[in-house]
Amino acid sequence: MVGDDLPEDYCLNALVPVPDEVVRAGYECEGAEWCSNFWGVTDDVYMQVCRHNGYTREGKPVINYRFNTPEGSPTVWFRTVAKQFPHLEFEVTCFATNKNFQI
């Protein structure tokens, strides 16, 4: 649960951490529900996180992160993080590999 195999700065848990009491209760009892409510997905990011630096057409610096989640975009997590960093702009693009999954 919660990106145990990833560097801490490349996981959802780094900026919106799972409370200790939820971790102690366990993933099956409380963890999956907490993650769904506070991240928008039931588990942390999976696989390798890719980071790309660049600039917009207007010359603004931009950093792109690409990662996989168990289901769709962690929209709730992005909304929380956007409030933590109001000076940043976020643009989220989600690609579903499961054609039956609705975003």
C-alpha positions as CSV (number, residue, x, y, z in Angstrom):
1,M,0.0,0.0,0.0
2,V,0.9,3.6,-0.4
3,G,4.0,3.4,-2.7
4,D,6.3,1.5,-0.3
5,D,8.6,0.7,-3.2
6,L,8.9,4.2,-4.6
7,P,11.0,7.1,-3.5
8,E,8.8,9.1,-1.1
9,D,8.8,12.2,-3.3
10,Y,7.2,10.3,-6.2
11,C,4.1,9.0,-4.5
12,L,0.7,10.3,-3.6
13,N,1.4,9.6,0.1
14,A,4.3,12.2,0.1
15,L,1.9,15.2,-0.2
16,V,-1.3,13.7,1.1
17,P,-0.1,11.1,3.7
18,V,-2.2,8.3,4.9
19,P,-2.8,8.9,8.7
20,D,-0.9,6.5,11.0
21,E,-4.2,5.2,12.5
22,V,-5.3,4.2,9.0
23,V,-2.0,2.4,8.3
24,R,-2.2,0.6,11.7
25,A,-5.8,-0.5,11.0
26,G,-4.7,-2.0,7.7
27,Y,-5.4,-1.6,4.0
28,E,-8.4,-4.0,3.9
29,C,-10.1,-2.5,7.0
30,E,-9.6,1.2,6.3
31,G,-6.8,1.9,3.9
32,A,-8.6,1.3,0.6
33,E,-11.5,3.5,1.6
34,W,-9.3,6.3,2.9
35,C,-7.2,6.3,-0.3
36,S,-10.4,6.4,-2.4
37,N,-11.8,9.3,-0.3
38,F,-8.6,11.4,-0.1
39,W,-6.7,10.5,-3.3
40,G,-9.5,9.4,-5.7
41,V,-7.8,6.0,-6.3
42,T,-7.5,3.0,-4.0
43,D,-3.8,2.7,-3.9
44,D,-0.6,4.8,-4.6
45,V,1.1,5.2,-7.9
46,Y,2.4,2.2,-9.7
47,M,5.4,1.5,-11.8
48,Q,8.1,4.0,-12.8
49,V,7.4,7.7,-12.5
50,C,8.7,9.7,-15.5
51,R,9.6,13.4,-15.1
52,H,10.1,15.7,-18.1
53,N,11.2,19.3,-17.8
54,G,10.5,21.9,-20.5
55,Y,8.8,25.1,-21.3
56,T,5.3,26.1,-22.6
57,R,5.0,28.1,-25.9
58,E,4.8,31.2,-23.7
59,G,8.1,30.4,-22.1
60,K,6.8,29.3,-18.7
61,P,8.7,26.5,-17.1
62,V,6.8,23.2,-16.9
63,I,7.4,19.8,-15.3
64,N,5.4,16.8,-16.5
65,Y,5.0,13.7,-14.4
66,R,3.6,10.5,-15.8
67,F,2.6,7.5,-13.7
68,N,0.2,4.7,-13.6
69,T,-2.6,4.2,-11.0
70,P,-4.8,1.2,-10.3
71,E,-7.8,3.1,-11.7
72,G,-8.1,6.4,-13.4
73,S,-6.8,9.8,-12.3
74,P,-6.2,10.7,-8.6
75,T,-8.4,13.8,-9.1
76,V,-9.1,14.2,-5.4
77,W,-5.4,14.2,-4.6
78,F,-4.7,16.8,-7.3
79,R,-7.4,19.1,-5.9
80,T,-5.8,18.8,-2.4
81,V,-2.3,19.4,-3.7
82,A,-3.4,22.4,-5.8
83,K,-4.8,24.0,-2.7
84,Q,-1.4,23.4,-0.9
85,F,0.4,25.1,-3.8
86,P,-1.9,27.8,-5.2
87,H,0.9,29.5,-7.2
88,L,1.2,26.4,-9.4
89,E,-1.0,25.4,-12.3
90,F,-2.0,21.8,-12.7
91,E,-3.2,20.2,-15.9
92,V,-4.3,16.5,-15.7
93,T,-4.6,14.2,-18.6
94,C,-5.7,10.6,-18.0
95,F,-5.5,7.7,-20.4
96,A,-7.6,4.6,-19.5
97,T,-6.2,1.3,-20.8
98,N,-9.3,-0.6,-19.8
99,K,-12.0,0.3,-22.3
100,N,-14.7,-0.6,-19.7
101,F,-13.4,2.0,-17.2
102,Q,-15.2,5.3,-17.1
103,I,-13.3,8.5,-16.1
